């Protein structure tokens, strides 16, 4: 990971903190929150160039389930987080 430690990055994702990162020249924004007491929502949106494109979203009953889904999701050109983490630049670390 460029500009940070991948485990620290994933800890931040786990705690649902807004996180901005760049992959292949595109800036993304991660957001997580609990819409109510029994559910968790996480999503990744394309941030720059400006777009309303939702890259990934997941709803679950636990943070851990969403977090595991984030790690495994093939939303980076068909590759998961650990397959491309060395190419991610964490810009708000």
Helices and strands as residue ranges (DSSP letters): H 6-14, E 19-23, E 26-36, E 39-48, E 54-60, H 63-72, H 81-84, G 85-87, E 89-90
